[in-house]
Amino acid sequence: MNTVTKFKRTWVALALLAVTLIAPAAASAQSPWGKDYFPNVTLTTQDNRQVKFYDDVLKGKVLVVNFMF
């Protein structure tokens, strides 16, 4: 695995960690954490599939992230 790939994976992992910490607040209907708060950028999965950060990864879900190095 080259340095660029490690760098990208690290940033995706950090973004997912941040989302995991914020996700319980997103479940509340009166919460400010919604589609207008999170960017809907395009990400590439480990399977080289393009997904939208909010629409495909966050919306209506609770996330759990596990890091192993």
PDB file with SEQRES, HELIX, SHEET and CRYST1 records, atoms N, CA, C and O in Angstrom:
SEQRES   1 A   69  MET ASN THR VAL THR LYS PHE LYS ARG THR TRP VAL ALA          
SEQRES   2 A   69  LEU ALA LEU LEU ALA VAL THR LEU ILE ALA PRO ALA ALA          
SEQRES   3 A   69  ALA SER ALA GLN SER PRO TRP GLY LYS ASP TYR PHE PRO          
SEQRES   4 A   69  ASN VAL THR LEU THR THR GLN ASP ASN ARG GLN VAL LYS          
SEQRES   5 A   69  PHE TYR ASP ASP VAL LEU LYS GLY LYS VAL LEU VAL VAL          
SEQRES   6 A   69  ASN PHE MET PHE                                              
HELIX    1 AA1 THR A    3  ALA A   26  1                                  24    
HELIX    2 AA2 PHE A   53  LEU A   58  3                                   6    
SHEET    1 AA1 2 THR A  42  THR A  44  0                                        
SHEET    2 AA1 2 GLN A  50  LYS A  52 -1                                        
CRYST1    1.000    1.000    1.000  90.00  90.00  90.00 P 1           1          
ATOM      1  N   MET A   1       0.858  -1.167   0.000  1.00  0.00           N  
ATOM      2  CA  MET A   1       0.000   0.000   0.000  1.00  0.00           C  
ATOM      3  C   MET A   1       0.906   1.233   0.000  1.00  0.00           C  
ATOM      4  O   MET A   1       1.825   1.343   0.812  1.00  0.00           O  
ATOM      5  N   ASN A   2       0.631   2.159  -0.927  1.00  0.00           N  
ATOM      6  CA  ASN A   2       1.497   3.329  -1.013  1.00  0.00           C  
ATOM      7  C   ASN A   2       1.070   4.414  -0.021  1.00  0.00           C  
ATOM      8  O   ASN A   2       0.031   4.303   0.631  1.00  0.00           O  
ATOM      9  N   THR A   3       1.875   5.445   0.080  1.00  0.00           N  
ATOM     10  CA  THR A   3       1.660   6.509   1.055  1.00  0.00           C  
ATOM     11  C   THR A   3       0.370   7.279   0.787  1.00  0.00           C  
ATOM     12  O   THR A   3      -0.335   7.641   1.729  1.00  0.00           O  
ATOM     13  N   VAL A   4       0.053   7.532  -0.475  1.00  0.00           N  
ATOM     14  CA  VAL A   4      -1.164   8.275  -0.807  1.00  0.00           C  
ATOM     15  C   VAL A   4      -2.400   7.495  -0.375  1.00  0.00           C  
ATOM     16  O   VAL A   4      -3.339   8.075   0.170  1.00  0.00           O  
ATOM     17  N   THR A   5      -2.408   6.186  -0.612  1.00  0.00           N  
ATOM     18  CA  THR A   5      -3.538   5.355  -0.217  1.00  0.00           C  
ATOM     19  C   THR A   5      -3.696   5.359   1.297  1.00  0.00           C  
ATOM     20  O   THR A   5      -4.817   5.464   1.797  1.00  0.00           O  
ATOM     21  N   LYS A   6      -2.613   5.249   2.026  1.00  0.00           N  
ATOM     22  CA  LYS A   6      -2.668   5.291   3.485  1.00  0.00           C  
ATOM     23  C   LYS A   6      -3.218   6.626   3.961  1.00  0.00           C  
ATOM     24  O   LYS A   6      -4.030   6.677   4.884  1.00  0.00           O  
ATOM     25  N   PHE A   7      -2.773   7.710   3.327  1.00  0.00           N  
ATOM     26  CA  PHE A   7      -3.231   9.046   3.687  1.00  0.00           C  
ATOM     27  C   PHE A   7      -4.739   9.172   3.466  1.00  0.00           C  
ATOM     28  O   PHE A   7      -5.449   9.668   4.340  1.00  0.00           O  
ATOM     29  N   LYS A   8      -5.231   8.733   2.319  1.00  0.00           N  
ATOM     30  CA  LYS A   8      -6.668   8.807   2.024  1.00  0.00           C  
ATOM     31  C   LYS A   8      -7.472   7.966   3.006  1.00  0.00           C  
ATOM     32  O   LYS A   8      -8.504   8.414   3.506  1.00  0.00           O  
ATOM     33  N   ARG A   9      -7.018   6.776   3.280  1.00  0.00           N  
ATOM     34  CA  ARG A   9      -7.733   5.910   4.211  1.00  0.00           C  
ATOM     35  C   ARG A   9      -7.758   6.496   5.617  1.00  0.00           C  
ATOM     36  O   ARG A   9      -8.753   6.367   6.330  1.00  0.00           O  
ATOM     37  N   THR A  10      -6.676   7.132   6.010  1.00  0.00           N  
ATOM     38  CA  THR A  10      -6.616   7.752   7.324  1.00  0.00           C  
ATOM     39  C   THR A  10      -7.649   8.872   7.428  1.00  0.00           C  
ATOM     40  O   THR A  10      -8.352   8.969   8.433  1.00  0.00           O  
ATOM     41  N   TRP A  11      -7.747   9.714   6.405  1.00  0.00           N  
ATOM     42  CA  TRP A  11      -8.713  10.809   6.426  1.00  0.00           C  
ATOM     43  C   TRP A  11     -10.143  10.293   6.402  1.00  0.00           C  
ATOM     44  O   TRP A  11     -10.997  10.836   7.102  1.00  0.00           O  
ATOM     45  N   VAL A  12     -10.422   9.277   5.628  1.00  0.00           N  
ATOM     46  CA  VAL A  12     -11.763   8.697   5.615  1.00  0.00           C  
ATOM     47  C   VAL A  12     -12.094   8.114   6.985  1.00  0.00           C  
ATOM     48  O   VAL A  12     -13.208   8.279   7.482  1.00  0.00           O  
ATOM     49  N   ALA A  13     -11.136   7.442   7.587  1.00  0.00           N  
ATOM     50  CA  ALA A  13     -11.349   6.853   8.906  1.00  0.00           C  
ATOM     51  C   ALA A  13     -11.611   7.943   9.950  1.00  0.00           C  
ATOM     52  O   ALA A  13     -12.484   7.780  10.802  1.00  0.00           O  
ATOM     53  N   LEU A  14     -10.877   9.038   9.893  1.00  0.00           N  
ATOM     54  CA  LEU A  14     -11.092  10.133  10.834  1.00  0.00           C  
ATOM     55  C   LEU A  14     -12.464  10.778  10.622  1.00  0.00           C  
ATOM     56  O   LEU A  14     -13.134  11.141  11.589  1.00  0.00           O  
ATOM     57  N   ALA A  15     -12.878  10.919   9.374  1.00  0.00           N  
ATOM     58  CA  ALA A  15     -14.200  11.482   9.086  1.00  0.00           C  
ATOM     59  C   ALA A  15     -15.294  10.572   9.633  1.00  0.00           C  
ATOM     60  O   ALA A  15     -16.270  11.048  10.214  1.00  0.00           O  
ATOM     61  N   LEU A  16     -15.134   9.276   9.451  1.00  0.00           N  
ATOM     62  CA  LEU A  16     -16.127   8.339   9.958  1.00  0.00           C  
ATOM     63  C   LEU A  16     -16.158   8.330  11.487  1.00  0.00           C  
ATOM     64  O   LEU A  16     -17.225   8.171  12.081  1.00  0.00           O  
ATOM     65  N   LEU A  17     -15.021   8.495  12.116  1.00  0.00           N  
ATOM     66  CA  LEU A  17     -14.982   8.588  13.573  1.00  0.00           C  
ATOM     67  C   LEU A  17     -15.747   9.814  14.051  1.00  0.00           C  
ATOM     68  O   LEU A  17     -16.521   9.734  15.004  1.00  0.00           O  
ATOM     69  N   ALA A  18     -15.533  10.934  13.398  1.00  0.00           N  
ATOM     70  CA  ALA A  18     -16.239  12.159  13.764  1.00  0.00           C  
ATOM     71  C   ALA A  18     -17.743  11.976  13.603  1.00  0.00           C  
ATOM     72  O   ALA A  18     -18.521  12.422  14.446  1.00  0.00           O  
ATOM     73  N   VAL A  19     -18.144  11.331  12.541  1.00  0.00           N  
ATOM     74  CA  VAL A  19     -19.564  11.087  12.298  1.00  0.00           C  
ATOM     75  C   VAL A  19     -20.134  10.165  13.364  1.00  0.00           C  
ATOM     76  O   VAL A  19     -21.265  10.361  13.809  1.00  0.00           O  
ATOM     77  N   THR A  20     -19.378   9.174  13.776  1.00  0.00           N  
ATOM     78  CA  THR A  20     -19.841   8.244  14.798  1.00  0.00           C  
ATOM     79  C   THR A  20     -20.104   8.962  16.118  1.00  0.00           C  
ATOM     80  O   THR A  20     -21.038   8.618  16.842  1.00  0.00           O  
ATOM     81  N   LEU A  21     -19.296   9.935  16.420  1.00  0.00           N  
ATOM     82  CA  LEU A  21     -19.476  10.675  17.660  1.00  0.00           C  
ATOM     83  C   LEU A  21     -20.668  11.615  17.598  1.00  0.00           C  
ATOM     84  O   LEU A  21     -21.261  11.934  18.629  1.00  0.00           O  
ATOM     85  N   ILE A  22     -21.028  12.063  16.396  1.00  0.00           N  
ATOM     86  CA  ILE A  22     -22.115  13.015  16.218  1.00  0.00           C  
ATOM     87  C   ILE A  22     -23.435  12.322  15.894  1.00  0.00           C  
ATOM     88  O   ILE A  22     -24.493  12.917  16.100  1.00  0.00           O  
ATOM     89  N   ALA A  23     -23.411  11.103  15.401  1.00  0.00           N  
ATOM     90  CA  ALA A  23     -24.601  10.397  14.914  1.00  0.00           C  
ATOM     91  C   ALA A  23     -25.752  10.308  15.912  1.00  0.00           C  
ATOM     92  O   ALA A  23     -26.899  10.480  15.498  1.00  0.00           O  
ATOM     93  N   PRO A  24     -25.521  10.049  17.203  1.00  0.00           N  
ATOM     94  CA  PRO A  24     -26.673   9.988  18.112  1.00  0.00           C  
ATOM     95  C   PRO A  24     -27.480  11.285  18.139  1.00  0.00           C  
ATOM     96  O   PRO A  24     -28.702  11.245  18.286  1.00  0.00           O  
ATOM     97  N   ALA A  25     -26.830  12.413  18.003  1.00  0.00           N  
ATOM     98  CA  ALA A  25     -27.537  13.693  17.961  1.00  0.00           C  
ATOM     99  C   ALA A  25     -28.345  13.822  16.675  1.00  0.00           C  
ATOM    100  O   ALA A  25     -29.382  14.486  16.667  1.00  0.00           O  
ATOM    101  N   ALA A  26     -27.898  13.207  15.604  1.00  0.00           N  
ATOM    102  CA  ALA A  26     -28.598  13.292  14.322  1.00  0.00           C  
ATOM    103  C   ALA A  26     -29.922  12.556  14.350  1.00  0.00           C  
ATOM    104  O   ALA A  26     -30.782  12.821  13.510  1.00  0.00           O  
ATOM    105  N   ALA A  27     -30.113  11.649  15.278  1.00  0.00           N  
ATOM    106  CA  ALA A  27     -31.346  10.886  15.360  1.00  0.00           C  
ATOM    107  C   ALA A  27     -32.511  11.738  15.859  1.00  0.00           C  
ATOM    108  O   ALA A  27     -33.670  11.411  15.607  1.00  0.00           O  
ATOM    109  N   SER A  28     -32.217  12.802  16.549  1.00  0.00           N  
ATOM    110  CA  SER A  28     -33.260  13.667  17.077  1.00  0.00           C  
ATOM    111  C   SER A  28     -33.828  14.559  15.979  1.00  0.00           C  
ATOM    112  O   SER A  28     -33.076  15.145  15.200  1.00  0.00           O  
ATOM    113  N   ALA A  29     -35.155  14.663  15.918  1.00  0.00           N  
ATOM    114  CA  ALA A  29     -35.806  15.476  14.888  1.00  0.00           C  
ATOM    115  C   ALA A  29     -35.522  16.964  15.074  1.00  0.00           C  
ATOM    116  O   ALA A  29     -35.561  17.720  14.103  1.00  0.00           O  
ATOM    117  N   GLN A  30     -35.239  17.397  16.297  1.00  0.00           N  
ATOM    118  CA  GLN A  30     -34.988  18.802  16.568  1.00  0.00           C  
ATOM    119  C   GLN A  30     -33.503  19.133  16.568  1.00  0.00           C  
ATOM    120  O   GLN A  30     -33.113  20.231  16.966  1.00  0.00           O  
ATOM    121  N   SER A  31     -32.695  18.225  16.138  1.00  0.00           N  
ATOM    122  CA  SER A  31     -31.250  18.403  16.132  1.00  0.00           C  
ATOM    123  C   SER A  31     -30.792  19.211  14.917  1.00  0.00           C  
ATOM    124  O   SER A  31     -31.370  19.079  13.838  1.00  0.00           O  
ATOM    125  N   PRO A  32     -29.765  20.044  15.079  1.00  0.00           N  
ATOM    126  CA  PRO A  32     -29.233  20.792  13.940  1.00  0.00           C  
ATOM    127  C   PRO A  32     -28.360  19.934  13.015  1.00  0.00           C  
ATOM    128  O   PRO A  32     -27.955  20.397  11.948  1.00  0.00           O  
ATOM    129  N   TRP A  33     -28.070  18.701  13.409  1.00  0.00           N  
ATOM    130  CA  TRP A  33     -27.187  17.840  12.631  1.00  0.00           C  
ATOM    131  C   TRP A  33     -27.997  17.159  11.535  1.00  0.00           C  
ATOM    132  O   TRP A  33     -28.613  16.119  11.770  1.00  0.00           O  
ATOM    133  N   GLY A  34     -27.997  17.727  10.372  1.00  0.00           N  
ATOM    134  CA  GLY A  34     -28.763  17.152   9.273  1.00  0.00           C  
ATOM    135  C   GLY A  34     -28.057  17.352   7.958  1.00  0.00           C  
ATOM    136  O   GLY A  34     -26.849  17.580   7.912  1.00  0.00           O  
ATOM    137  N   LYS A  35     -28.826  17.263   6.880  1.00  0.00           N  
ATOM    138  CA  LYS A  35     -28.225  17.346   5.555  1.00  0.00           C  
ATOM    139  C   LYS A  35     -27.575  18.694   5.290  1.00  0.00           C  
ATOM    140  O   LYS A  35     -26.660  18.781   4.470  1.00  0.00           O  
ATOM    141  N   ASP A  36     -28.023  19.744   5.962  1.00  0.00           N  
ATOM    142  CA  ASP A  36     -27.411  21.054   5.763  1.00  0.00           C  
ATOM    143  C   ASP A  36     -26.119  21.222   6.570  1.00  0.00           C  
ATOM    144  O   ASP A  36     -25.355  22.156   6.325  1.00  0.00           O  
ATOM    145  N   TYR A  37     -25.877  20.334   7.519  1.00  0.00           N  
ATOM    146  CA  TYR A  37     -24.677  20.428   8.362  1.00  0.00           C  
ATOM    147  C   TYR A  37     -23.509  19.645   7.777  1.00  0.00           C  
ATOM    148  O   TYR A  37     -22.382  20.141   7.746  1.00  0.00           O  
ATOM    149  N   PHE A  38     -23.770  18.422   7.313  1.00  0.00           N  
ATOM    150  CA  PHE A  38     -22.709  17.556   6.801  1.00  0.00           C  
ATOM    151  C   PHE A  38     -22.525  17.752   5.304  1.00  0.00           C  
ATOM    152  O   PHE A  38     -23.508  17.889   4.576  1.00  0.00           O  
ATOM    153  N   PRO A  39     -21.283  17.768   4.834  1.00  0.00           N  
ATOM    154  CA  PRO A  39     -21.065  17.877   3.387  1.00  0.00           C  
ATOM    155  C   PRO A  39     -21.473  16.582   2.690  1.00  0.00           C  
ATOM    156  O   PRO A  39     -21.346  15.498   3.258  1.00  0.00           O  
ATOM    157  N   ASN A  40     -21.948  16.699   1.493  1.00  0.00           N  
ATOM    158  CA  ASN A  40     -22.366  15.518   0.731  1.00  0.00           C  
ATOM    159  C   ASN A  40     -21.346  15.241  -0.367  1.00  0.00           C  
ATOM    160  O   ASN A  40     -21.697  15.080  -1.536  1.00  0.00           O  
ATOM    161  N   VAL A  41     -20.082  15.189   0.031  1.00  0.00           N  
ATOM    162  CA  VAL A  41     -19.002  14.970  -0.926  1.00  0.00           C  
ATOM    163  C   VAL A  41     -18.983  13.518  -1.393  1.00  0.00           C  
ATOM    164  O   VAL A  41     -19.528  12.633  -0.733  1.00  0.00           O  
ATOM    165  N   THR A  42     -18.361  13.292  -2.519  1.00  0.00           N  
ATOM    166  CA  THR A  42     -18.234  11.943  -3.056  1.00  0.00           C  
ATOM    167  C   THR A  42     -16.991  11.281  -2.466  1.00  0.00           C  
ATOM    168  O   THR A  42     -15.903  11.855  -2.492  1.00  0.00           O  
ATOM    169  N   LEU A  43     -17.159  10.074  -1.936  1.00  0.00           N  
ATOM    170  CA  LEU A  43     -16.054   9.298  -1.382  1.00  0.00           C  
ATOM    171  C   LEU A  43     -15.905   8.008  -2.171  1.00  0.00           C  
ATOM    172  O   LEU A  43     -16.850   7.564  -2.822  1.00  0.00           O  
ATOM    173  N   THR A  44     -14.739   7.412  -2.117  1.00  0.00           N  
ATOM    174  CA  THR A  44     -14.493   6.137  -2.771  1.00  0.00           C  
ATOM    175  C   THR A  44     -14.313   5.073  -1.697  1.00  0.00           C  
ATOM    176  O   THR A  44     -13.505   5.239  -0.784  1.00  0.00           O  
ATOM    177  N   THR A  45     -15.061   3.985  -1.802  1.00  0.00           N  
ATOM    178  CA  THR A  45     -14.981   2.905  -0.824  1.00  0.00           C  
ATOM    179  C   THR A  45     -13.779   2.018  -1.107  1.00  0.00           C  
ATOM    180  O   THR A  45     -13.080   2.194  -2.104  1.00  0.00           O  
ATOM    181  N   GLN A  46     -13.550   1.058  -0.209  1.00  0.00           N  
ATOM    182  CA  GLN A  46     -12.455   0.110  -0.409  1.00  0.00           C  
ATOM    183  C   GLN A  46     -12.693  -0.777  -1.626  1.00  0.00           C  
ATOM    184  O   GLN A  46     -11.762  -1.405  -2.130  1.00  0.00           O  
ATOM    185  N   ASP A  47     -13.941  -0.829  -2.099  1.00  0.00           N  
ATOM    186  CA  ASP A  47     -14.273  -1.607  -3.297  1.00  0.00           C  
ATOM    187  C   ASP A  47     -14.268  -0.743  -4.548  1.00  0.00           C  
ATOM    188  O   ASP A  47     -14.755  -1.162  -5.598  1.00  0.00           O  
ATOM    189  N   ASN A  48     -13.720   0.461  -4.440  1.00  0.00           N  
ATOM    190  CA  ASN A  48     -13.603   1.418  -5.540  1.00  0.00           C  
ATOM    191  C   ASN A  48     -14.973   1.869  -6.054  1.00  0.00           C  
ATOM    192  O   ASN A  48     -15.128   2.165  -7.239  1.00  0.00           O  
ATOM    193  N   ARG A  49     -15.959   1.921  -5.166  1.00  0.00           N  
ATOM    194  CA  ARG A  49     -17.310   2.371  -5.501  1.00  0.00           C  
ATOM    195  C   ARG A  49     -17.481   3.802  -5.001  1.00  0.00           C  
ATOM    196  O   ARG A  49     -17.028   4.132  -3.905  1.00  0.00           O  
ATOM    197  N   GLN A  50     -18.125   4.648  -5.785  1.00  0.00           N  
ATOM    198  CA  GLN A  50     -18.361   6.035  -5.411  1.00  0.00           C  
ATOM    199  C   GLN A  50     -19.630   6.135  -4.565  1.00  0.00           C  
ATOM    200  O   GLN A  50     -20.673   5.616  -4.962  1.00  0.00           O  
ATOM    201  N   VAL A  51     -19.559   6.795  -3.404  1.00  0.00           N  
ATOM    202  CA  VAL A  51     -20.713   7.008  -2.537  1.00  0.00           C  
ATOM    203  C   VAL A  51     -20.743   8.471  -2.107  1.00  0.00           C  
ATOM    204  O   VAL A  51     -19.706   9.131  -2.043  1.00  0.00           O  
ATOM    205  N   LYS A  52     -21.931   8.965  -1.816  1.00  0.00           N  
ATOM    206  CA  LYS A  52     -22.106  10.318  -1.288  1.00  0.00           C  
ATOM    207  C   LYS A  52     -22.047  10.245   0.231  1.00  0.00           C  
ATOM    208  O   LYS A  52     -22.693   9.391   0.837  1.00  0.00           O  
ATOM    209  N   PHE A  53     -21.274  11.136   0.849  1.00  0.00           N  
ATOM    210  CA  PHE A  53     -21.034  11.087   2.289  1.00  0.00           C  
ATOM    211  C   PHE A  53     -22.326  11.135   3.097  1.00  0.00           C  
ATOM    212  O   PHE A  53     -22.534  10.286   3.963  1.00  0.00           O  
ATOM    213  N   TYR A  54     -23.191  12.097   2.837  1.00  0.00           N  
ATOM    214  CA  TYR A  54     -24.413  12.180   3.638  1.00  0.00           C  
ATOM    215  C   TYR A  54     -25.482  11.212   3.136  1.00  0.00           C  
ATOM    216  O   TYR A  54     -26.017  10.421   3.914  1.00  0.00           O  
ATOM    217  N   ASP A  55     -25.795  11.269   1.849  1.00  0.00           N  
ATOM    218  CA  ASP A  55     -26.895  10.465   1.302  1.00  0.00           C  
ATOM    219  C   ASP A  55     -26.689   8.961   1.463  1.00  0.00           C  
ATOM    220  O   ASP A  55     -27.627   8.248   1.819  1.00  0.00           O  
ATOM    221  N   ASP A  56     -25.484   8.470   1.209  1.00  0.00           N  
ATOM    222  CA  ASP A  56     -25.230   7.033   1.220  1.00  0.00           C  
ATOM    223  C   ASP A  56     -24.642   6.512   2.528  1.00  0.00           C  
ATOM    224  O   ASP A  56     -24.885   5.365   2.903  1.00  0.00           O  
ATOM    225  N   VAL A  57     -23.870   7.347   3.225  1.00  0.00           N  
ATOM    226  CA  VAL A  57     -23.164   6.865   4.419  1.00  0.00           C  
ATOM    227  C   VAL A  57     -23.891   7.238   5.714  1.00  0.00           C  
ATOM    228  O   VAL A  57     -23.984   6.406   6.617  1.00  0.00           O  
ATOM    229  N   LEU A  58     -24.406   8.456   5.827  1.00  0.00           N  
ATOM    230  CA  LEU A  58     -24.960   8.943   7.086  1.00  0.00           C  
ATOM    231  C   LEU A  58     -26.474   8.863   7.229  1.00  0.00           C  
ATOM    232  O   LEU A  58     -26.976   8.404   8.255  1.00  0.00           O  
ATOM    233  N   LYS A  59     -27.178   9.288   6.246  1.00  0.00           N  
ATOM    234  CA  LYS A  59     -28.627   9.532   6.334  1.00  0.00           C  
ATOM    235  C   LYS A  59     -29.397   8.337   6.892  1.00  0.00           C  
ATOM    236  O   LYS A  59     -29.412   7.256   6.303  1.00  0.00           O  
ATOM    237  N   GLY A  60     -30.035   8.559   8.041  1.00  0.00           N  
ATOM    238  CA  GLY A  60     -30.880   7.551   8.652  1.00  0.00           C  
ATOM    239  C   GLY A  60     -30.150   6.367   9.239  1.00  0.00           C  
ATOM    240  O   GLY A  60     -30.759   5.318   9.452  1.00  0.00           O  
ATOM    241  N   LYS A  61     -28.860   6.502   9.510  1.00  0.00           N  
ATOM    242  CA  LYS A  61     -28.074   5.370   9.998  1.00  0.00           C  
ATOM    243  C   LYS A  61     -27.323   5.730  11.282  1.00  0.00           C  
ATOM    244  O   LYS A  61     -27.069   6.901  11.566  1.00  0.00           O  
ATOM    245  N   VAL A  62     -26.987   4.724  12.025  1.00  0.00           N  
ATOM    246  CA  VAL A  62     -26.082   4.846  13.164  1.00  0.00           C  
ATOM    247  C   VAL A  62     -24.810   4.108  12.763  1.00  0.00           C  
ATOM    248  O   VAL A  62     -24.864   2.950  12.349  1.00  0.00           O  
ATOM    249  N   LEU A  63     -23.684   4.769  12.884  1.00  0.00           N  
ATOM    250  CA  LEU A  63     -22.416   4.186  12.436  1.00  0.00           C  
ATOM    251  C   LEU A  63     -21.550   3.758  13.616  1.00  0.00           C  
ATOM    252  O   LEU A  63     -21.523   4.402  14.665  1.00  0.00           O  
ATOM    253  N   VAL A  64     -20.854   2.667  13.411  1.00  0.00           N  
ATOM    254  CA  VAL A  64     -19.845   2.196  14.361  1.00  0.00           C  
ATOM    255  C   VAL A  64     -18.566   2.016  13.549  1.00  0.00           C  
ATOM    256  O   VAL A  64     -18.560   1.358  12.509  1.00  0.00           O  
ATOM    257  N   VAL A  65     -17.491   2.611  14.043  1.00  0.00           N  
ATOM    258  CA  VAL A  65     -16.212   2.542  13.345  1.00  0.00           C  
ATOM    259  C   VAL A  65     -15.195   1.859  14.232  1.00  0.00           C  
ATOM    260  O   VAL A  65     -15.088   2.180  15.416  1.00  0.00           O  
ATOM    261  N   ASN A  66     -14.455   0.930  13.679  1.00  0.00           N  
ATOM    262  CA  ASN A  66     -13.411   0.205  14.401  1.00  0.00           C  
ATOM    263  C   ASN A  66     -12.092   0.441  13.674  1.00  0.00           C  
ATOM    264  O   ASN A  66     -11.998   0.230  12.464  1.00  0.00           O  
ATOM    265  N   PHE A  67     -11.079   0.877  14.407  1.00  0.00           N  
ATOM    266  CA  PHE A  67      -9.763   1.122  13.823  1.00  0.00           C  
ATOM    267  C   PHE A  67      -8.771   0.072  14.295  1.00  0.00           C  
ATOM    268  O   PHE A  67      -8.658  -0.206  15.489  1.00  0.00           O  
ATOM    269  N   MET A  68      -8.068  -0.495  13.360  1.00  0.00           N  
ATOM    270  CA  MET A  68      -7.004  -1.444  13.702  1.00  0.00           C  
ATOM    271  C   MET A  68      -5.795  -1.088  12.850  1.00  0.00           C  
ATOM    272  O   MET A  68      -5.897  -0.996  11.626  1.00  0.00           O  
ATOM    273  N   PHE A  69      -4.663  -0.891  13.489  1.00  0.00           N  
ATOM    274  CA  PHE A  69      -3.446  -0.555  12.763  1.00  0.00           C  
ATOM    275  C   PHE A  69      -2.386  -1.575  13.048  1.00  0.00           C  
ATOM    276  O   PHE A  69      -1.275  -1.472  12.528  1.00  0.00           O  
TER     277      PHE A  69                                                      
END                                                                             
